[in-house]
Amino acid sequence: MEIQIQDLITSIKNDGIDKAKKEAEEIINKADAEAQAIIKGANEEKDRILAAAKREIELEKKSAEEKLRQAARDASLSLKKSIEDELEKIMKESVDASLDSSALTSLIETVVSSSLVSDGSSIQISESDKEKVSLSFIKGLSEKLKKGLTLKTSSSTGSGFLVKASDGSGYFDFSAEEIAKMLYPFLSENLRKLL
């Protein structure tokens, strides 16, 4: 009987050990599966974060490139505008210098004898250009002056002159600035291509 009890104890002990081994194996397998799931989730999260970072970097790169292109365009337009402004200034100064007394007198005579000036119109010249217009020129205009043409000076008129219709319906600007603007399209082709 003692042997049977010993066999029974050994059998119970073996059954307990086997059961414990199975439970331990199940716990280890479950822990392994959970660890694999956690690692897989972490890898997926890492890939998602890396993909998002790459998209963000690409967007910032494209934005920086676009800002650089815009800055280059702005600089180019600014340079072009500066050159155009300088050319206009040079042209105005050249036209202004060209409008000496004989050129100004000749230009006014041509305009007055054309159909641009009707009876009752007025010609406005600057105070400084008043000195350039000779008395003989004014005497030559006596016929037109008798028909209502007036010759006035104005502090607001720059170099050159304005022809104003008597009814105020319009005017022609022959100032040095406007003449320079009219001449601008006739700059050499090479100069315009630079701009």
Backbone hydrogen bonds, N-H to C=O, Kabsch-Sander energy under -0.5 kcal/mol:
donor,donor_aa,acceptor,acceptor_aa,energy
5,I,1,M,-2.7
6,Q,2,E,-2.4
7,D,3,I,-3.0
8,L,4,Q,-2.7
9,I,5,I,-2.8
10,T,6,Q,-2.6
11,S,7,D,-2.7
12,I,8,L,-2.8
13,K,9,I,-2.8
14,N,10,T,-2.9
15,D,11,S,-2.8
16,G,12,I,-2.6
17,I,13,K,-2.5
18,D,14,N,-3.0
19,K,15,D,-2.7
20,A,16,G,-2.7
21,K,17,I,-2.8
22,K,18,D,-2.7
23,E,19,K,-2.7
24,A,20,A,-2.8
25,E,21,K,-2.7
26,E,22,K,-2.7
27,I,23,E,-2.8
28,I,24,A,-2.8
29,N,25,E,-2.8
30,K,26,E,-2.9
31,A,27,I,-2.7
32,D,28,I,-2.7
33,A,29,N,-2.7
34,E,30,K,-2.6
35,A,31,A,-2.7
36,Q,32,D,-2.8
37,A,33,A,-2.5
38,I,34,E,-2.6
39,I,35,A,-2.7
40,K,36,Q,-2.9
41,G,37,A,-2.8
42,A,38,I,-2.7
43,N,39,I,-2.7
44,E,40,K,-2.6
45,E,41,G,-2.6
46,K,42,A,-2.7
47,D,43,N,-2.6
48,R,44,E,-2.5
49,I,45,E,-2.8
50,L,46,K,-2.6
51,A,47,D,-2.6
52,A,48,R,-2.5
53,A,49,I,-2.5
54,K,50,L,-2.6
55,R,51,A,-2.5
56,E,52,A,-2.4
57,I,53,A,-2.8
58,E,54,K,-2.5
59,L,55,R,-2.6
60,E,56,E,-2.6
61,K,57,I,-2.5
62,K,58,E,-2.7
63,S,59,L,-2.7
64,A,60,E,-2.6
65,E,61,K,-2.6
66,E,62,K,-2.5
67,K,63,S,-2.5
68,L,64,A,-2.3
69,R,65,E,-2.5
70,Q,66,E,-2.7
71,A,67,K,-2.6
72,A,68,L,-2.3
73,R,69,R,-2.5
74,D,70,Q,-3.0
75,A,71,A,-2.6
76,S,72,A,-2.4
77,L,73,R,-2.9
78,S,74,D,-2.6
79,L,75,A,-2.5
80,K,76,S,-2.6
81,K,77,L,-2.7
82,S,78,S,-2.5
83,I,79,L,-2.5
84,E,80,K,-2.8
85,D,81,K,-2.8
86,E,82,S,-2.4
87,L,83,I,-2.8
88,E,84,E,-2.8
89,K,85,D,-2.4
90,I,86,E,-2.8
91,M,87,L,-3.2
92,K,88,E,-2.9
93,E,89,K,-2.7
94,S,90,I,-2.5
95,V,91,M,-3.1
96,D,92,K,-3.2
97,A,93,E,-2.5
98,S,94,S,-1.9
99,L,95,V,-1.4
100,D,98,S,-2.2
104,L,100,D,-3.0
105,T,101,S,-2.3
106,S,102,S,-2.5
107,L,103,A,-2.5
108,I,104,L,-2.6
109,E,105,T,-2.7
110,T,106,S,-2.3
111,V,107,L,-2.4
112,V,108,I,-3.0
113,S,109,E,-2.3
114,S,110,T,-0.7
114,S,111,V,-0.8
117,V,111,V,-0.6
117,V,114,S,-0.8
118,S,116,L,-0.6
121,S,118,S,-2.0
122,S,164,K,-2.4
123,I,150,T,-3.2
124,Q,122,S,-0.5
124,Q,162,L,-2.7
125,I,123,I,-0.5
125,I,152,K,-2.9
126,S,160,G,-0.7
127,E,154,S,-0.6
130,K,126,S,-1.2
131,E,127,E,-0.6
131,E,128,S,-0.6
132,K,129,D,-0.5
133,V,129,D,-1.3
134,S,132,K,-0.6
138,I,134,S,-1.7
139,K,135,L,-2.5
140,G,136,S,-1.8
141,L,137,F,-1.0
141,L,138,I,-0.6
142,S,139,K,-1.5
145,L,141,L,-3.0
146,K,142,S,-2.1
147,K,143,E,-1.1
148,G,145,L,-1.1
149,L,144,K,-2.3
150,T,121,S,-2.1
152,K,123,I,-3.4
152,K,150,T,-0.5
154,S,125,I,-2.1
161,F,174,F,-0.7
162,L,124,Q,-2.2
163,V,172,F,-2.6
164,K,122,S,-2.9
164,K,162,L,-0.5
165,A,170,G,-2.6
168,G,165,A,-1.4
172,F,163,V,-2.7
174,F,161,F,-2.7
174,F,172,F,-0.7
176,A,159,S,-2.7
179,I,175,S,-2.7
180,A,176,A,-2.2
181,K,177,E,-1.9
182,M,178,E,-2.2
183,L,179,I,-2.0
184,Y,180,A,-1.4
186,F,183,L,-1.9
187,L,184,Y,-1.9
192,R,188,S,-2.0
193,K,189,E,-2.3
194,L,190,N,-1.5
195,L,191,L,-1.0
